[in-house]
Amino acid sequence: MKNMTYRNLMTAIKKIQKKGWSFEEAEKSARRIFAQYEAYPMGMSIEAQIDQLLTKEEWEEENKQ
């Protein structure tokens, strides 16, 4: 995935949703990741950024403290 097409966006959203995030949260994250990649194309790939996202449970656990 390099360009933000509808198909790539939906693929990214589905991958993020598998980590426990709702559709709305996943869409915001996916759009942010695509924007970051567009600004810095030589950085991490979109797939790598999605893999580094915390699951919803991990995020909630970190924010409890």
Beta strands, then each sheet from edge to edge (+ up, - down):
end
